[in-house]
Amino acid sequence: MDARARYDEICDDLVARNPEVSLGQMMGMPAIKAGGKMIGGFSRSEEAMVFKLPAAGAREQALALDGAHLFDPAGGRPMKEWVVVPPAHAGEWPRLAELALASPR
């Protein structure tokens, strides 16, 4: 399964199980929103999922994955709570999406 198809599958599952979750576009990418706030998305340029992980422990776990890094959409100003997780770790994406959803917004 390609990375975008996996992202779409995760999104469909989140929307089906959580009435507060919606899909849209934000920051120039497909986005997952909860209560109107973006909690994740898909970086087309990296074919990777992006997660908002405000809890330091969850963010550190995500950043420990090989190739994961802080999201830097503007180039030069990484967003400290946002982590890009490459497709090599697509098996972790559902768990990280749940952590992002459970995080305070």
N, C-alpha and C positions, 0 to 999 in steps of 0.2 A: 504494500500500500504506500502511495506517495505521501509526502509530508502534509500537503494541503488536504488530501482526503482524510488523513488521520485527524487533523485539526477539525474539519467539518463533522466528523463522527463524534468527537468529544463535545463539540458545541451542541449538536443535536441531542446528545444525552443530557447535558446540563440543562438545556431548555425544557426538555420533557420532564425532568424531575424537580425543577425549581421555578415556580411561577415568577419570581423576581428577576430571572435571567432573560436577557434579550440580546440579540445580535445586531450589529451595525458597523459603521465605519468611524474610526477616530484615529487621530495622528497619522492619517494617510494609510491605514491598514484595516483589514477586517478585525473587528473588535468584539469582545465578550463584555457585556455590562451586567451589573447586578445593582438593582435599585437606582439605575441611571448612571452609575459610576463605572468606569472602565476597570476591569480586573485582569484582562488578558487580551491577547491578540495574536496575529500571525504576521511575521516579518517575511514578506515575499522575497526580499533580497537575500535573506539567509535561509529561506525555507524552514524557519524555526518558529516555535511558539514563544511568546513573551508573557510573563506573569508578573503581576504586582504582588509582592510578598513583603509586607511591612514588618512582619515578625522576623527579627534577626536570625533566629534559629532556622526557620524555613528558608530564608534567603541564603544563608551559609550552606545549607544542604544542596540547594540548587546550584550555587556557584561552585561547589566542589565537583560537579559533573564535568568531565573533560569537554572543553570547548564552550562551556557556559560563560557568560559575561554580562556585565551590566548593560542595559539598554541605553543606547546613545543615538537617538533619532536625529539630533541636530549636528552631531559630530563635534566632540570636544567637551560636552557637558553630560556625562553619564547620569542617568536617573537612579538615585541610590536605592530605591525600593523595587525597581523593575529588573527582571533577569531574563535574558534570552537563552533558551535551552535548545541546542541543535537537534536535528532529526535523529542523530545517532542515539539519542535518549528519549525517543518518542514513547517508549514504555513507561517513562516517568511522567509524561504529560498529564494523564488523568489525575494522578495523585497531586501534582502541583496545581492543577486547575481547582481541585477541591480545596486545597490550602488557600488559594487566592480567594475563592468564594467565601470561605469561612473567616477570612481576615476582616477586621473592622474597616469600614469605608469612611 
